[in-house]
Amino acid sequence: MKKITLYPGKLKHSNWLFVFFAVGFSFLFTSCGIYSFRDASIDYTKYKTIKIGFIDNKARYVNPQLSTKLTDKLQQKIASSTRLSRTNNDDAHLQLSGSITDYSVSTSAITTTQAAANRLTVSVELAVRNNVENKTDNFTVTRNYDYSANLSLQQAEASLMDEIIRTLTDEIFNHLFSNW
């Protein structure tokens, strides 16, 4: 049996290249956080407090869990990703209010005789009042979630709820604080 010994100075060029890229990619994904949303651009010398209002559900079809879960997740995201203090006072530096305005299902794919996929569309209209600069920013976040037409809406909601809450929260947060 032949014994193989590698010496640090005797690695082939392609092996060093592989090691370089492996270390580089691992550093990139762990330290930079490509999908990290923690890079909020907030001037903490001007903004210290935020009031986050309950996000009402004003859509035709009301998912009874959506408002509460979305409001809670947004509060958690802002608390964990910024240094803003939450308050219920109307003199907060930033005031966020909003409502779910669309929660509807449509057919997104059709086979020769029937629907193959459905699409759940969720829209949230938001207003952020900046009391420091005395201005208001109104914006809408809309996301589509496709699911198999073999599932009922209730089955699809059960499997999609975490994704719906996560993606809406991230998009709202990015609009508010990350200048995306």
HUDA-V658555 format. One record per residue. N is the residue number from 1. D_LAST is the distance of its C-alpha to the last C-alpha in Angstrom with 1 decimal. Layout:
n = <N,N>
d_last = <D_LAST,D_LAST>
This chain:
n = <1,2,3,4,5,6,7,8,9,10,11,12,13,14,15,16,17,18,19,20,21,22,23,24,25,26,27,28,29,30,31,32,33,34,35,36,37,38,39,40,41,42,43,44,45,46,47,48,49,50,51,52,53,54,55,56,57,58,59,60,61,62,63,64,65,66,67,68,69,70,71,72,73,74,75,76,77,78,79,80,81,82,83,84,85,86,87,88,89,90,91,92,93,94,95,96,97,98,99,100,101,102,103,104,105,106,107,108,109,110,111,112,113,114,115,116,117,118,119,120,121,122,123,124,125,126,127,128,129,130,131,132,133,134,135,136,137,138,139,140,141,142,143,144,145,146,147,148,149,150,151,152,153,154,155,156,157,158,159,160,161,162,163,164,165,166,167,168,169,170,171,172,173,174,175,176,177,178,179,180>
d_last = <60.0,58.0,56.1,52.6,51.4,48.2,48.2,45.0,46.2,47.2,44.0,43.5,40.6,38.9,39.1,37.4,34.7,34.1,34.1,31.6,29.1,29.7,29.1,26.1,24.4,25.4,24.0,20.7,20.3,21.8,20.5,17.0,16.0,14.0,12.9,12.9,10.6,12.6,10.7,10.1,10.3,13.1,16.2,18.9,21.6,20.5,19.1,21.4,21.8,20.1,21.9,20.7,22.8,24.1,22.2,25.2,26.0,27.0,26.9,30.2,30.4,29.7,28.9,30.5,28.4,24.9,24.5,25.9,24.0,20.6,21.3,22.7,20.0,17.3,19.8,20.3,16.6,16.2,19.6,19.2,15.7,16.2,19.4,19.4,22.8,23.2,25.7,27.3,28.2,27.2,26.8,23.7,21.1,18.5,19.8,18.0,20.0,19.7,21.7,21.8,22.9,23.4,24.9,26.8,28.3,29.0,30.6,28.4,31.1,34.8,37.6,40.9,42.0,39.4,35.7,34.3,30.9,29.4,25.9,24.7,22.1,20.4,18.6,17.6,17.5,16.2,16.8,15.9,18.5,18.0,21.7,21.3,20.1,21.8,19.1,17.7,14.4,15.3,13.1,14.2,13.1,15.5,16.4,19.6,21.8,24.8,28.1,31.7,33.9,36.5,34.7,35.1,32.1,33.2,33.2,29.8,28.4,30.0,28.5,25.0,24.5,22.9,20.4,19.7,19.2,17.0,14.6,14.4,14.1,11.2,9.2,10.5,9.8,6.1,6.1,8.8,8.3,5.5,3.8,0.0>
